[in-house]
Amino acid sequence: MITLHRLNDKPFVLNAELIRTVEENPDTIITLVSGDHMVVRESMREVVERSIEYGRHLRRLLAPS
């Protein structure tokens, strides 16, 4: 899960695994696998970096096989 902010600056948490695409034009628009769109304050780069860090965090939690 990653914390983001709506345009009115209210924070919310998004499951990063549900992100299909992220665009910046000039607002950052996140499209989810469901087809829903979310507009956030963070830049495209920030959303991508947080999503990558979320994935790394999940992999660290997995026990070695």
N, C-alpha and C positions, 0 to 999 in steps of 0.2 A: 504494500500500500504506500502511496506517496501523497504528501500534503501539498495542495495547490490552493490558489486564491481566485475566486470569481472576480469579475471586473469591479464589483462593489466592495472588494477587499475582504470579503468573508471567506475564511478558510474552509476547505473540505478535503476529504480523503478519497482518493481514487485507486481502485485496484489496477495497477499498471499492466497486468496481464490482459486486460480488456481493451487496451489501446490498439487500434488498427493503424491510424495515421496521425501525424502531427504536422500542421501547416502554420505558416506565419505570413499574414497578408493584410495589414500590419499586425492585427491582433492574432494571438495564438489560438488556433482552433484544433481541438482534439476530437477525432472521430473514433467512436468505440466500435467493437465488433458487432454490436446490435444495430449500428447505423446512427445512433444518437450522437449529437455534436455538443461539445462543451467549449466555451470561450473562457480563457484564463489569463491572468496578469503575467504569469511567467513567460519567459521567452521559449522558443522552440528548443534551443540548446539546453536550457534548465530542465525542461520536461524530459528530454532524452537522457540527460545526465542522471536525473533522479530515478528514471526507469531502469537504467543500467545498474545503478547502485542497489536498487531494490532486488534485481536479479542476482547480483553478487551476494547480497545478504542471504537470500534464500539458499544459494548453493553452499554457503558456509554452514547453514543449519543442517544440511544433509549429513547423515553419518556415513563414514567411508564404507564402501562395500567390499 
